[in-house]
Amino acid sequence: MRIIITVLLACFLLKSCSQPIATGKQVSITVENNKKGAPITLGIPFPKGELNSVDHLRLLTSDGTEIPCQTTEVSNWGPTDDSVKWVWVFFFSEETQDYILEYGAGVVPMLPKEKVVSANNMRPRGGIDVNTGPLSFSIHKKGNGFLDEVFLDSNKDGEFTEEELIGTSPEKNRGSFFDLLDDSGIDASKAVINEVFREKGSGPMHTIFRIEGTYTYSREDNNLSPFTIWLHAYAGKSYLKVLHTMTYTGIPDKHKRQEGEHANIATQNKKIISENTEDDMGWTRPNDQIAGVGLQLKYHLDDNVSVSMPMYDGSWKNDKANTVMEEVAINSDVPVKLLQKGPEYRKSTSLRSLYLNKFKKDDDNKESDQKLNFEATVSKGDEDLAKSQRAKGWLNVTDGKRGVGIGIKNFMKEYPKGIEVDPASKTLLGSIWPKENGPMSFARHNTEPDGGMLANFAQGITKTTEFIYYFHDNDTTEEVGEKMEYITESPVAHASPEWYTSSKVYGNMAPASQEHPEFENALQYRYQWWAYNQKNEPWYGIFDYGDGKSYFFNGKWVQWTNNEPTVDFMLWTNFMRTGNPKYFKLAQAMSRHTMDVDNIHWPKKRTYYGEINDAIDFWNYEDEPESTPYLGIGRRHANEHWYALLSAHVWIQGWIADYYLSADHRALEVAKMTGDTYIKRIWGDHDLRGRRLYLSVLNLVELYDATKLKKYKDELDERVGLMLEFQERQGGNLILDRYGYSQTYVAQGLYKYQQITGNEEVRKALLKHARWVRKVPPLNHEMESYLATIYPLLLGYEISGEKMYLDEALARAEVLKIGELPKKPDEYESAETYSDDLLEISNLPMSKGRFTNWQTNQGIRVFGWTHAYNIPYLLYWMDKENID
């Protein structure tokens, strides 16, 4: 017995010695859809004063074993407190999905053994050289627009020889391309690399390169087109994540150009464009169309290669469908292609037409009868080898000794997409827009005014596409598939909902629970309804995915939302409150869509960095064309994303959340572009009044908090000062009566401003405003404005402690309560029956004179003002005050 006890004690001591001793506070972390070895970035907030340095963070598995991680301070609680506010934690996932993040003054993290080594030399003939251990690659400034050389250390000797060259760029500056088609035919682009930078979040385990370049054309009538590539390299790994952002700079149609500006966005009043051009059919005739966009890599494998790619079996709607691996041997010069197509454009009625028709059912509209055809095809030359409705989105080519895999995220959801292996040129092509799909036209589908305008603002649209490249020593198809899913089906890491809400980074929110199901269901049912329709409508396609329609009439949806009112932030909030990865993906898709498609990105003068020694470099830069004054402003909700603009229609709150939670660098880049436009004040005092003022404060406070740049703080301070000045003119109301629904922008923007600056005048102004809306509730947009006051009333209670504000908020919220649905979302066979059940449990009043756009079966546009920015904060106070 003594021997057994001694042995057990020795084992215990050995185990104890192998485990790190807990020295700080701990946060539980979960990785949903976990895949061993996957690169994980966790964005996590900390309460004010809780963490003073990211140098005192470490990561443990659930059994207490420390694993290497890389930490980055993203923002702090400044200007009043230097403690850390948001952190990125990067690591490679283990077998377990459960982890512990430990932090505190006594915590000392282990150092990684493997490191990314890189050199960035931006001389005129410079470039970057990167070594991850098993992989070495370079991108030349005078190269071909993508990866110029890639070496794989197959013999594991730490050296890279010519025999280990596995990839190079195609010649003629075609490593990446964006080709245009017009009446003169296809104009093939050439790619030029201008700059390469290492982004925030780079370190020994994970380095991020931002590559800025330009596509040039041979014909003078085609404008230069900027592009950006974010390339992620990982220590000890031979795969790369690549995000490519293209910009459409063409002339979309052949309508007769007018001199001047549209009244909705006019920066002067001398030359205003007429909207009465419905007889100009040039609006509907395409000019510059997208012929093809993609990334190309020349593979260095033996001649006889085989290609494998998985295809889903059965319906495109079935997320759990089995896959069938298609294998194709290549023993000739005939290319093998994987192509994913989707439904053609479906004509739909505009909101304006519905108003004019008094919302009567249009029996002539056959939109609902159109089939939703998704088709994935594997072909060899002109022969189709396999067909299904949906491809998984990756392909592997191997010669039996080495191989290259390529995957594209959202392969079907962002259709059309394609991957091609051409043995004649040994080229591996990942198509963002495959030429086989036919050209992409941005011409209007009709000449009907929409969104208050008859216009076409497609010029300046962007699109970001996410790839993975994996270079390997003849891994099995299953092993390649595992690497592909690191990106195509990426895991989602998160802390507990209670951690996010208790951090107070977004104020006093409650985590999701079933303590008050009549309110929680009012939130979750609408988010589930949104997800159901995004999938089943489906709201898919390269320029549509992420967005959704706003209004449901007679069994069909009308008008793209275009993010009003900061829809992506609603979804990010619900992810933090629930921990459900479904909402992470919905939020990220909406953020990426709206920052790319629902914004003006071009003409944009490049940023001058001064990396060239010759002084003439600056004067050449000065001679370049100036940016459009509309850079960074948003597109208005309409029947198509590029039909209308408005002087107050851009929301960056969700982009900043995307930046914090998913480390999306583009989100901050586009947000700064919008912030810089605010500083220019292109609309004069119009820019400083009404909804434009309220929304600008909400946007600028988020941007300043993320960047701590003085230029944004100065602009923010002045705009906040104007709001307080106007409050005195308006009897205590911070908002003009015309914009009652803007409560969300004003209350959230000023609350955060007060939270980070400690400004007591703003605190008093919020209380004064709460007093006003309690006594004089706004009804200018009926329930949109009335219910939007719930959050300002809750702030009145928080600031004053007077229960009358909480009581009034609860009273107004009574109509938000709903019962239970009889079915789960996936049990509904049609949107119509689902809609009927949502209406059956609703307690919301109907409109007195118009369509009830806030009803339970509508989209999540008006939902933001009535539900999304009220209920989470109401539940916080109900829980705190023990209110049933």
Secondary structure, 3 states (H helix, E strand, C coil): CHHHHHHHHHHHHHHHHHCCCCCCEEEEEEEECCCCCCEEEEEEECCCCCCCCHHHEEEEECCCCEECCEEEEEEECCCCCCCEEEEEEEEECCCCCEEEEEECCCCCCCCCCCCCEEEEECCCCCEEEEECCCEEEEEECCCCCCCCEEEECCCCCCCCCHHHEEEECCCCCCCEEEEEEECCEEECCEEEEEEEEECCCCCCCEEEEEEEEEEECCCCCCCCEEEEEEEEEECCCCEEEEEEEEECCCCCECCCCCCCECHHHCCCCCCECCCCCCCCHHHHCECCEEEEEEEEEEECCCCCEEEEEEEECCCCCCCCCCEEEEEEEECCCCCEEEEEECCCCCCCCCHHHHHHCCCCCCCCCCHHHCCCCCEEEEEECCEEEEEECCECCEEEEECCCCEEEEEECCCCCCCCEEEEEECCCCEEEEEEECHHHCCECCCCCCCCCECCECCCCCCCCEEEEEEEEEEECCCCHHHHHHHHHHHHCCCEEEECHHHHHHCCCCCCCCCCCCCCHHHHHHHHHHHHHHHHHHHHCCCCCCCCCCCCEEEEECCEEEEECCCCCCHHHHHHHHHHHHCCHHHHHHHHHHHHHHHHCCECCCCCCCCCCCCCCCCHHHHHHHCCCCCCCCCCCEECCCCCCCCCECCCCCCCHHHHHHHHHHCCHHHHHHHHHHHHHHHHCCCHHHHHCHHHHHHHHHHHHHHHHHHCCHHHHHHHHHHHHHHHHHHHHCCCCCCCHHHHHHHHHHHHHHHHHHHHHCCHHHHHHHHHHHHHHHHCCCCCCCHHHHHCCHHHHHHHHHHHCCHHHHHHHHHHHHHHCCCCCCCCHHHCCCHHHHHHHHHHCCCCCCCCCCCCCCCCCCCCCHHHHHHHCCHHHHHHHHHHCCCC
